[in-house]
Amino acid sequence: MRIESVKMAWFRGAASSVSLDTALKSVVAYGENGAGKSSFVDAVEFLMSGGKIRHLAHEYSGKRQEKGIVNMHMPKGEKAKLAI
């Protein structure tokens, strides 16, 4: 399987709409701490593992990880979105 892009909005550390082109031979994500780099990896894991992110399997994330997946700064009326 080859993932050509990851697009997300209001998922984990990503605000509004963010896209990462992964159709190249190599991909490097860089940025400050808290910028949302790990959110791209979490998005792929979430979609490919039936809605679970292994490192969020603790009591603070909720039974279905509902507290650990959504961006806490999401404006009212917005929804988290993912596409690979």
C-alpha positions as CSV (number, residue, x, y, z in Angstrom):
1,M,0.0,0.0,0.0
2,R,1.2,3.5,-0.8
3,I,-0.2,6.5,1.0
4,E,-0.1,9.5,-1.3
5,S,-1.3,12.2,1.2
6,V,-2.7,12.6,4.6
7,K,-5.3,15.3,5.2
8,M,-6.8,16.2,8.5
9,A,-8.7,19.0,10.4
10,W,-9.1,19.3,14.1
11,F,-7.5,15.9,14.8
12,R,-5.1,15.7,17.8
13,G,-2.6,18.6,17.3
14,A,-3.8,19.7,13.9
15,A,-6.0,22.9,13.7
16,S,-8.1,23.8,10.7
17,S,-7.2,22.0,7.5
18,V,-3.6,20.5,7.1
19,S,-2.3,18.3,4.3
20,L,1.0,16.3,4.0
21,D,2.0,15.0,0.6
22,T,3.5,11.6,1.1
23,A,3.8,10.4,-2.5
24,L,7.5,11.1,-2.5
25,K,10.3,8.6,-1.8
26,S,11.0,10.1,1.6
27,V,9.0,12.4,3.9
28,V,10.4,14.6,6.7
29,A,8.2,16.5,9.1
30,Y,9.8,19.2,11.2
31,G,8.5,21.9,13.4
32,E,8.4,23.2,17.0
33,N,7.1,21.0,19.8
34,G,3.4,21.0,19.8
35,A,3.1,21.9,16.1
36,G,1.3,18.7,15.2
37,K,4.0,16.5,13.6
38,S,2.9,13.4,15.4
39,S,-0.7,14.0,14.5
40,F,0.0,12.8,10.9
41,V,1.4,9.4,12.2
42,D,-1.5,9.2,14.7
43,A,-4.0,9.8,11.8
44,V,-2.6,7.0,9.7
45,E,-2.6,4.6,12.7
46,F,-6.2,5.7,13.6
47,L,-7.5,5.0,10.2
48,M,-5.7,1.7,9.6
49,S,-6.3,0.2,13.1
50,G,-10.1,0.7,13.3
51,G,-10.1,3.9,15.3
52,K,-7.4,3.2,17.9
53,I,-4.0,4.8,18.6
54,R,-1.9,2.5,20.7
55,H,0.0,5.1,22.7
56,L,-3.3,6.7,23.9
57,A,-4.5,3.5,25.6
58,H,-4.7,5.0,29.1
59,E,-7.5,6.2,31.4
60,Y,-7.1,9.9,30.5
61,S,-8.1,9.2,26.9
62,G,-11.5,7.7,27.7
63,K,-12.8,4.2,26.9
64,R,-13.0,4.9,23.2
65,Q,-10.1,7.5,23.2
66,E,-12.7,10.2,22.7
67,K,-10.7,12.6,25.0
68,G,-7.4,12.1,23.3
69,I,-8.3,12.3,19.6
70,V,-10.1,15.6,19.2
71,N,-8.3,18.9,19.2
72,M,-9.3,20.7,22.4
73,H,-9.3,24.1,20.7
74,M,-11.8,23.1,18.0
75,P,-14.4,25.8,17.4
76,K,-18.1,25.0,18.2
77,G,-19.7,23.5,15.1
78,E,-16.5,22.1,13.6
79,K,-15.8,18.4,13.3
80,A,-12.5,16.4,13.2
81,K,-11.8,15.1,9.7
82,L,-9.3,12.6,8.3
83,A,-8.4,11.3,4.9
84,I,-5.5,9.3,3.5
